[in-house]
Amino acid sequence: MSKFWSRTAREAKPYTPGEQPNELQVIKLNTNENPYPPSPNTLEAMKRVVNEDLRKYPTPTVDSLKSVIANREGVNDEQVFVGNGSDEVLAFAFQAFFESNEAIKFPGVTYSFYPVYANLYGIPFQEVPLNEDFTINVDGMKQSIGGVIFPNPNAPTGLALRLNQVEKVLQGNPNSVVVVDEAYVEFGAESAVQLVEQYPNLLVTKTLSKSHALAGIRVGYAIGQEELIEGLERIKNSFNSYTINRVSLAGAEAALRDDAYYQETLERVINTRVWFKQSLEELGFEVLDSKANFLFVKPVRVEAEWLYLTLKERGFYIRYFDKSKVRGYVRISVGTDEEMERLLNEISNLLKNYVQ
Ligand SMILES: Cc1ncc(COP(=O)(O)O)c(C=O)c1O
């Protein structure tokens, strides 16, 4: 605490990101990164723009990237907004569509950045408890006063809503914006982008961080009807004209044009998730039916926190959330087959040698 801090800085409750350890030997399964590298074309495209043009600002309107995204998503260029990671897009959405006197709704267990933004912008919120089976309570998400936000698939559970359930939330909130955060949708869930034409209150956000192995260049985007996109542009242009740097622009465009490569890595991640889930279940662990690139896992015989700390000592980083409702669980990102085999071995050995 400093006497120089504004009230906003004093009262902020910042998000705690997963650790980014420096040691090379660590097997890092704590921040849902893609275990495979970006495609060679993507890397080449970025290298090509590391030249003297870097003295110039990037384009403030990112028209060319917007066109590539629009083409891929089957929408118009005017229905696309691009941000510095989808976290930034979400932050702008909170400012553009939510009010300080109207409570928004999000699930009781969800991405922990939502309450951080709500707190930062002074937006009241109601956390709608999940159903017993950890699915999102669709009826509970209806009739919000200020708007709704939820990830699909949800984090950290990995469970996805079907499109007809997403539609119920949209129909239940005709006068406020529903943000569907699809950070993990490419790993097996249905995208709500196809509902954008029909629902003026729908904003879908996506990211290249996970599906396109580009967490390091920070590019995310939103799809919605033109009026919503214009709202986001108004906030962005009141904050920073140049949110996407030249290298990120080149990388994002090249990646989105290199679909075959990324489809293959997505399939590899999904296949690994399937056998790893089954192997954990064979050990007696309870594993939710994830449609994302991570698994939400309840260990047996050992405490979740103990498992997290012990694995960390042994060089395996996974995520543990010290919060009621999820204290019994750990979240494990899906790595390569080799990484997951090593983790499985380590967990089996720990269970064998564990004496209470
Ligand atoms: C549910 C969810 N939404 C959004 C993000 C943000 O992704 P990025 O800012 O890298 O696009 C994350 C990152 O982990 C996430 O888990």
The ligand as a Gaussian input file, in Angstrom:
#p B3LYP/6-31G(d) Opt

LIG

0 1
 C      -11.566000     -18.842000     -20.082000
 C      -10.454000     -17.989000     -20.582000
 N      -10.732000     -16.887000     -21.269000
 C       -9.766000     -16.089000     -21.741000
 C       -8.438000     -16.363000     -21.515000
 C       -7.413000     -15.386000     -22.001000
 O       -6.676000     -15.801000     -23.050000
 P       -5.737000     -14.822000     -23.860000
 O       -5.724000     -13.473000     -23.143000
 O       -4.423000     -15.459000     -23.883000
 O       -6.365000     -14.680000     -25.202000
 C       -8.080000     -17.507000     -20.805000
 C       -6.659000     -17.803000     -20.560000
 O       -6.260000     -18.707000     -19.923000
 C       -9.108000     -18.334000     -20.320000
 O       -8.821000     -19.432000     -19.600000

